[in-house]
Amino acid sequence: MVHTMLILIAAATPVPKLWYALPLIVSISLVYGATRHEHLKPILIHSLRSAIWVTGFMAVIFAVIWLAGFWN
């Protein structure tokens, strides 16, 4: 009963949709890094760079869309 109540409370609370991007960025970065390297250390270094690049790209797109909203 308590477990069901916790699930219902968690489902009812609003979750910022930006948090859905975090697992996507991590998984995309890890897969992209693993396709380029075979050892763990270069994979993690490349994944970190990829995650920074993807996050920066998403921030630029967000800024463009946010600025375009002022012209409506």
C-alpha positions as CSV (number, residue, x, y, z in Angstrom):
1,M,0.0,0.0,0.0
2,V,2.8,2.5,0.9
3,H,4.7,1.5,-2.2
4,T,1.7,2.3,-4.4
5,M,1.2,5.6,-2.7
6,L,4.8,6.6,-3.3
7,I,4.4,5.8,-7.0
8,L,1.2,7.8,-7.2
9,I,2.9,10.8,-5.5
10,A,5.9,10.6,-7.7
11,A,3.7,10.4,-10.8
12,A,1.7,13.4,-9.6
13,T,4.7,15.7,-9.0
14,P,5.8,17.8,-12.0
15,V,9.2,16.8,-13.4
16,P,11.0,19.4,-15.5
17,K,11.3,18.0,-19.0
18,L,14.9,19.1,-19.1
19,W,15.8,16.1,-16.8
20,Y,14.7,13.7,-19.6
21,A,17.7,15.0,-21.6
22,L,20.2,13.8,-19.1
23,P,20.0,10.1,-19.7
24,L,19.9,10.7,-23.4
25,I,23.0,12.8,-23.3
26,V,24.9,10.2,-21.2
27,S,23.8,7.3,-23.4
28,I,24.6,9.0,-26.7
29,S,28.0,10.2,-25.4
30,L,28.9,6.7,-24.2
31,V,27.9,5.0,-27.3
32,Y,29.6,7.5,-29.5
33,G,32.8,7.2,-27.4
34,A,32.7,3.4,-27.5
35,T,32.4,3.4,-31.3
36,R,35.6,5.3,-31.6
37,H,37.8,3.6,-28.9
38,E,38.3,0.2,-27.4
39,H,39.8,1.0,-23.9
40,L,37.8,2.4,-21.0
41,K,39.8,5.6,-20.3
42,P,39.7,7.0,-23.9
43,I,36.0,6.1,-24.1
44,L,35.2,8.1,-20.9
45,I,37.3,11.0,-22.1
46,H,35.7,11.1,-25.5
47,S,32.3,10.6,-23.9
48,L,32.9,13.7,-21.6
49,R,33.8,15.8,-24.6
50,S,30.8,14.6,-26.5
51,A,28.5,15.3,-23.6
52,I,29.9,18.8,-23.4
53,W,29.4,19.3,-27.1
54,V,25.9,18.0,-27.1
55,T,24.9,20.1,-24.1
56,G,26.4,23.2,-25.8
57,F,24.6,22.5,-29.0
58,M,21.3,22.1,-27.1
59,A,22.0,25.4,-25.3
60,V,22.6,27.2,-28.5
61,I,19.4,25.8,-30.1
62,F,17.5,26.7,-26.9
63,A,18.9,30.3,-27.0
64,V,17.8,30.7,-30.7
65,I,14.3,29.5,-30.0
66,W,14.1,31.6,-26.8
67,L,15.2,34.7,-28.7
68,A,12.8,34.0,-31.6
69,G,10.0,34.0,-29.1
70,F,10.4,37.7,-28.5
71,W,9.3,38.4,-32.1
72,N,5.9,36.9,-31.7
